[in-house]
Each structure stands twice: as C-alpha cells, then as structure tokens.
Amino acid sequence: MTHNVTDFASEVIERSKTTPVLVDFWAEWCAPCRILGPALEKLAGGAEEKWILRKLDIEQFPQIAQQYGVRSIPAVKLFIDGKVVEEFVGVIPEQAIVRWLKKALRAKPNPAVESARELLFQLRFSEAAALLGPIVATELDNTHARVLLAKAHFFTDPDGAAALVNSVEPGDEGYELAESIRLFHSLRSKCAGQNLPGGPARTAYYEAVKAICKGEFNEALARFIEVIKEDRYYDDDGSRRAGIAIFKFLGEDHPITLEWRREFNSSLFR
C-alpha cells in the first residue's frame, strides 16, 4: 500500500523516533521512480513494522526536498530519531536494497553490540559472547552481531564460528571480519603440519599457523614476516593473506595491528 506523506513533521520526523522511516522522494513524471517505488512497497509489506515506508512527492513539498538536498530522484533516505542516517539515489536491484537496509538499520547503535565490540577489542571473548548470544538468537537478520559472535567463539568453537559467517556476503556489515574468520578456519587443518609445501620457509610458516590457532598474534605476525622475507609466495602467498586477516580480525586501530603493520608492509616490498 502506498503511504503518501501529508504531514512530514508527524509522519516522518516524530514517527522515526519510535520506528525507522524510509522516505521515497519521487514525482509523477519520474520514470525511474515508477520502477523503484513498487520494489520499496514490496519490501515494506514484509518488514513487519521493523521500518515503515513513506512516499514524498517533491512537487507537493519542494521546500522539504530542498531542505534535505534532493537534487535527483528517486532519492531514498532512512530517518531514525528524526535524522537521516543513510540514503541512496537512483534505481538499484531489490537484493541490493535489502543489503542496504540491513546495514542502514544498524545505523542506530545497539548498546549491547557496542559493548561487545569493545570487549572483543580487548580480546575478552567470553564476556563478548555472553552479550552477543541473546542478540543473535532473537535478531536473525543482524549480520553484524553474528559476525562479532563468530569472532568471540573462534578459539573455543572454530567450526561453530565458521558456520556463523558462512552466509556473509560482500556488502554485508562485518564482511572483512567474516573473511578473516573463514581464512583462520581454513588454516586450522595446517596446525598439525598437514598439507604444507616443502621448502626452507616451512618451519616458520608452521609455527605462525600454530600461533594463529592459539590466538598468539604477535608470534604469528613475527613468523609470517620471517616467511615473507624468506619465500614471498610460500603456500600461495599464504603469509600475506594471513597477516592481513590478523589485522582485519583485530581491527586497524588495535595495538597489535599498529605495532606490526609497518614492518609487515615493508616486508612485502623488499
């Protein structure tokens, strides 16, 4: 059902303080608007009030369109707590809208998720898992929380962690972290020294992989750098890929990342 805005202040600004409001800025003469509109209405019909759709005709409300910087239509803006938190312009595929919405609806931070993120930054995995578990159990589409929970569980339940990130795709929030978890999981088969190529770099690489499996990131990075200097492309460039995965797992501003990033990068271009 189409919901045309008649009172922007109450239907969008005030309503968004309790329920996210997606506003479709459109006009009758706009052909792309007639393509995008039905897709938005279809998604809104299945949103179960997690968010609502309102359509604003820029011909009827030019001042509002100008106020929010609408220069091209269709323009879609998500309002939360009376403010625009995310937006896009033009026609995009329905699945792209779904991914955009998932990310956009996380724009209002969940205090528990933010607390868990800080605990994970401090490598306090069990405490973070206790916060994230209930969120993931009740918010099945919360990809961000699911990826963080996978990080919290990786060293106690690596298979379960890998399963949590199995469906995370490019564009999803936490995709790079999910990729690092998937790489760590693939390296576990080599923790026993299996499936490793021969060569002078083999021992250092084996020690680096074992260190990752135990969460000893300083040791892992030191060994991977040693391998890069000895044999840059050992195990299909495995040391470079693993080092980058460590940085993504920890975060670019983590002390371990900051300590090793420059030396790691320098080793790649010797």
C-alpha positions as CSV (number, residue, x, y, z in Angstrom):
1,M,0.0,0.0,0.0
2,T,1.2,3.5,-0.9
3,H,1.6,5.9,2.0
4,N,1.9,9.4,0.7
5,V,3.2,12.0,3.2
6,T,0.7,14.7,4.1
7,D,2.4,15.9,7.3
8,F,6.1,15.5,7.2
9,A,6.8,16.5,10.8
10,S,4.5,14.0,12.3
11,E,4.6,11.2,9.8
12,V,8.4,11.2,9.3
13,I,10.2,13.2,12.0
14,E,8.2,12.2,15.0
15,R,7.4,8.7,13.8
16,S,11.0,7.9,13.2
17,K,11.7,8.4,16.9
18,T,9.9,5.1,17.6
19,T,10.1,3.3,14.2
20,P,12.7,3.8,11.3
21,V,11.0,5.6,8.4
22,L,12.2,5.1,4.8
23,V,11.2,8.1,2.7
24,D,11.0,7.7,-1.1
25,F,11.3,11.2,-2.7
26,W,9.6,10.9,-6.0
27,A,7.4,12.7,-8.7
28,E,4.7,11.5,-11.0
29,W,6.7,12.5,-14.1
30,C,9.8,10.4,-13.0
31,A,10.0,7.1,-14.9
32,P,12.8,5.6,-12.7
33,C,10.6,6.4,-9.6
34,R,7.9,4.1,-11.1
35,I,10.4,1.3,-11.2
36,L,11.8,1.7,-7.7
37,G,8.6,2.5,-6.0
38,P,6.9,-1.0,-6.3
39,A,10.1,-2.6,-5.1
40,L,10.2,-0.5,-2.0
41,E,6.5,-1.1,-1.4
42,K,7.0,-4.8,-1.7
43,L,9.8,-4.8,0.9
44,A,7.8,-2.5,3.2
45,G,4.9,-5.0,3.1
46,G,7.2,-7.7,4.5
47,A,9.0,-5.5,7.0
48,E,6.6,-6.3,9.9
49,E,6.9,-2.8,11.2
50,K,10.7,-3.0,11.7
51,W,10.6,0.0,9.4
52,I,7.9,1.8,7.5
53,L,7.7,3.4,4.1
54,R,6.5,6.9,3.3
55,K,6.5,8.5,-0.1
56,L,7.0,12.2,-0.6
57,D,6.0,13.9,-3.8
58,I,8.7,16.6,-4.4
59,E,6.2,18.6,-6.5
60,Q,3.9,18.9,-3.5
61,F,6.7,19.5,-1.0
62,P,9.5,21.3,-2.8
63,Q,10.8,23.0,0.3
64,I,11.2,19.7,2.2
65,A,13.0,18.2,-0.9
66,Q,15.3,21.3,-0.9
67,Q,15.9,21.1,2.9
68,Y,17.2,17.5,2.5
69,G,19.3,18.2,-0.5
70,V,17.3,16.2,-3.0
71,R,18.7,17.1,-6.5
72,S,17.9,13.9,-8.3
73,I,15.1,11.4,-8.0
74,P,14.3,8.8,-6.9
75,A,16.1,9.6,-3.7
76,V,15.7,7.3,-0.7
77,K,16.5,8.4,2.8
78,L,16.2,6.5,6.1
79,F,15.2,8.5,9.1
80,I,16.0,7.4,12.6
81,D,15.4,9.6,15.7
82,G,14.4,12.5,13.4
83,K,17.6,12.4,11.3
84,V,18.7,11.0,8.0
85,V,21.1,8.1,8.8
86,E,21.6,6.6,5.3
87,E,20.5,7.3,1.8
88,F,20.8,6.4,-1.9
89,V,19.9,7.9,-5.2
90,G,18.6,6.1,-8.3
91,V,17.2,2.7,-9.1
92,I,19.1,-0.3,-7.6
93,P,18.2,-4.0,-7.6
94,E,15.9,-5.3,-4.9
95,Q,18.5,-7.5,-3.3
96,A,20.9,-4.5,-3.2
97,I,18.1,-2.6,-1.4
98,V,17.8,-5.4,1.1
99,R,21.5,-5.4,1.8
100,W,21.5,-1.6,2.1
101,L,18.6,-1.7,4.5
102,K,20.3,-4.3,6.7
103,K,23.3,-2.0,7.0
104,A,21.3,1.2,7.3
105,L,19.1,-0.2,10.1
106,R,22.2,-0.8,12.1
107,A,23.0,2.9,12.0
108,K,21.4,3.3,15.4
109,P,23.9,1.6,17.6
110,N,22.8,-1.2,19.9
111,P,24.4,-0.5,23.3
112,A,25.0,-4.3,23.9
113,V,26.6,-4.7,20.5
114,E,28.8,-1.7,21.0
115,S,29.9,-3.0,24.5
116,A,30.6,-6.4,22.9
117,R,32.7,-4.8,20.2
118,E,34.8,-3.0,22.9
119,L,35.2,-6.3,24.8
120,L,36.4,-8.0,21.6
121,F,38.9,-5.2,21.0
122,Q,40.3,-6.1,24.4
123,L,40.2,-9.8,23.4
124,R,37.8,-10.6,26.2
125,F,36.0,-13.2,24.1
126,S,33.8,-15.0,26.6
127,E,32.3,-11.7,28.0
128,A,31.5,-10.5,24.5
129,A,29.9,-13.8,23.6
130,A,27.6,-13.5,26.6
131,L,26.3,-10.2,25.3
132,L,26.0,-11.2,21.7
133,G,24.4,-14.6,22.1
134,P,20.9,-13.4,23.0
135,I,21.0,-10.7,20.3
136,V,21.9,-13.2,17.5
137,A,19.2,-15.6,18.8
138,T,16.4,-13.0,18.6
139,E,17.6,-10.9,15.7
140,L,18.1,-13.4,12.9
141,D,19.0,-10.8,10.3
142,N,21.6,-9.0,12.5
143,T,24.6,-9.9,10.4
144,H,26.9,-7.6,12.3
145,A,26.2,-9.2,15.7
146,R,26.5,-12.7,14.1
147,V,30.0,-11.9,12.8
148,L,31.1,-10.5,16.1
149,L,29.8,-13.6,17.9
150,A,31.8,-15.7,15.4
151,K,34.9,-13.8,16.4
152,A,34.1,-14.3,20.1
153,H,33.7,-18.1,19.6
154,F,36.5,-18.7,17.2
155,F,39.1,-20.0,19.7
156,T,36.7,-22.2,21.6
157,D,34.4,-23.4,18.8
158,P,36.1,-22.7,15.4
159,D,33.6,-24.9,13.4
160,G,30.7,-23.1,15.0
161,A,32.3,-19.7,14.3
162,A,32.8,-20.6,10.7
163,A,29.1,-21.7,10.4
164,L,28.0,-18.3,11.8
165,V,29.8,-16.4,8.9
166,N,29.1,-18.9,6.2
167,S,26.4,-16.8,4.6
168,V,28.0,-13.4,5.0
169,E,28.4,-11.7,1.6
170,P,30.3,-8.7,0.1
171,G,28.4,-5.6,1.2
172,D,27.2,-7.1,4.5
173,E,28.4,-5.3,7.6
174,G,31.4,-7.2,9.0
175,Y,32.3,-8.9,5.7
176,E,36.0,-8.3,6.1
177,L,36.0,-9.7,9.6
178,A,34.0,-12.7,8.3
179,E,36.6,-13.3,5.6
180,S,39.4,-13.3,8.2
181,I,37.5,-15.9,10.3
182,R,37.0,-18.0,7.2
183,L,40.7,-17.8,6.5
184,F,41.7,-18.7,10.1
185,H,39.3,-21.7,9.9
186,S,40.9,-22.9,6.7
187,L,44.4,-22.7,8.3
188,R,43.4,-24.9,11.2
189,S,43.9,-28.0,9.0
190,K,47.5,-27.0,8.9
191,C,48.0,-26.7,12.6
192,A,49.2,-30.3,12.7
193,G,51.7,-29.6,9.9
194,Q,49.5,-31.2,7.3
195,N,49.2,-30.1,3.7
196,L,52.2,-27.8,3.9
197,P,54.5,-27.4,1.0
198,G,58.2,-28.2,1.4
199,G,60.9,-25.6,1.4
200,P,63.1,-23.5,3.8
201,A,60.1,-21.4,4.9
202,R,58.1,-24.4,6.0
203,T,59.0,-24.4,9.7
204,A,58.4,-20.7,10.3
205,Y,55.1,-20.9,8.5
206,Y,54.0,-23.9,10.5
207,E,54.9,-22.0,13.7
208,A,52.9,-19.0,12.5
209,V,49.9,-21.1,11.8
210,K,50.0,-22.7,15.2
211,A,50.2,-19.3,16.8
212,I,47.1,-18.2,15.0
213,C,45.3,-21.3,16.2
214,K,46.2,-20.3,19.7
215,G,45.4,-16.6,19.3
216,E,49.1,-15.6,19.7
217,F,49.0,-12.8,17.2
218,N,52.4,-11.2,18.0
219,E,54.1,-14.5,17.4
220,A,52.1,-15.3,14.3
221,L,53.0,-11.9,12.7
222,A,56.7,-12.2,13.5
223,R,56.8,-15.7,11.9
224,F,54.8,-14.6,8.9
225,I,57.1,-11.7,8.3
226,E,60.0,-14.2,8.5
227,V,58.4,-16.3,5.8
228,I,57.7,-13.4,3.6
229,K,61.4,-12.4,3.7
230,E,62.4,-16.0,3.0
231,D,59.9,-17.0,0.4
232,R,57.4,-14.3,-0.5
233,Y,54.8,-16.6,-2.2
234,Y,55.1,-19.7,0.0
235,D,51.8,-21.6,0.3
236,D,50.1,-19.5,-2.4
237,D,51.0,-16.1,-0.8
238,G,49.7,-17.5,2.5
239,S,51.7,-15.3,4.8
240,R,50.5,-12.1,3.3
241,R,46.9,-13.3,3.3
242,A,47.1,-14.5,6.9
243,G,48.8,-11.3,8.1
244,I,46.1,-9.1,6.6
245,A,43.5,-11.4,8.1
246,I,45.0,-10.9,11.5
247,F,44.8,-7.1,11.1
248,K,41.1,-7.3,10.0
249,F,40.3,-9.7,12.9
250,L,41.9,-7.4,15.5
251,G,40.9,-4.1,13.8
252,E,43.1,-1.5,12.2
253,D,43.4,0.6,15.4
254,H,44.3,-2.4,17.6
255,P,47.7,-2.0,19.4
256,I,49.0,-5.3,17.8
257,T,48.0,-4.0,14.3
258,L,49.6,-0.7,15.0
259,E,52.8,-2.3,16.2
260,W,53.2,-4.7,13.3
261,R,51.6,-3.0,10.3
262,R,54.6,-1.0,9.0
263,E,57.1,-3.8,9.3
264,F,54.6,-6.2,7.7
265,N,54.0,-3.8,4.8
266,S,57.7,-3.2,4.4
267,S,58.4,-7.0,4.2
268,L,56.1,-7.2,1.2
269,F,58.2,-4.7,-0.8
270,R,61.7,-5.6,0.0
